Amino acid sequence: MQRPTGVTPVTPDAPDPIDRPLLTQWWLDLCFVHWAVDPDDAAPLLPRGTVPDTHAGVTYVGLVAFRMHRVGWFRLPGLPYLGSFPETNIRLYSLDEQGRRGVVFRSMDASRLLPVAMGRAAFRLPYLWSRMRVRAAGDTVTYTSSRRLPGPRGAYSRIAVRPGERVAEPTELEHFLTARWGMHNAFPGGVAYLPNHHPRWSLHRAELLACEENLVQAAGLPAPSGPPASVLWSPGVPVRLGRPAARGER
């Protein structure tokens, strides 16, 4: 598949409301660490019907660590225990034939076994059960992850950041990496697009104090060989997830 024409623009605000959400949740204390990736390395890892989304000819892999909080179905109240847990994602950036920009998750480590099982069974998402912790001490936030099942065992990450000043005007690249209003995922009938909606990000600069991980390599990409292209932090947003739209639907 070639890069489509009529690609939707990158917008800091969600383009469409989701009045009847499939899921509601909060994403809290997010750390975004990104490295540049050759699009030729990313392309084989994306679902059929999508291509790497690029900025200035480069695509990116994101390591995003955060706290999932109070996941709820439809308009029901979010669950305080089963719906709240640390999560760490490895994600790539994608375009489909309709020109919709999204993310593709290569791995989604989470610390609650039941949500992991449900995410794998209901949405065919690459959820993995891991030991995880998010810890704030003074001006530092540390995220740790050690994979349990289904593997590869030994996949891990440890990230420590010091959040700084709020970003008044994010750059084009920072919007490209964070203003993502859906995900692409492979289903038996083909790739589907699952939209999301949340307020505009409150982004902060962040100093990366430690980054030890092999999740990127475990996700099928070359291990990062240099410093990240971008490190950001956000206190979080409330999120609504919409129903999957099959190929050709809007």
Secondary structure, DSSP 4 states (H G I P E B T S, - for coil): -PPPSSPPPP-SS-SS--SS-SEEEEEEEEEEEEEEE-HHHHGGGSPTTEEE--BTTBEEEEEEEEEEEEEEETTSPPPSSTT-EEEEEEEEEEEETT--EEEEEEEEEES-HHHHHHHHHHH---EEEEEEEEEEETTEEEEEEEEEESS-TT-EEEEEEEEEEE-SS--HHHHHHH---EEEEEETTEEEEEEEE-PPP--EEEEEEEEEE-HHHHTTSPPP-S--SEEEEEEEEEEEE---B-TT--
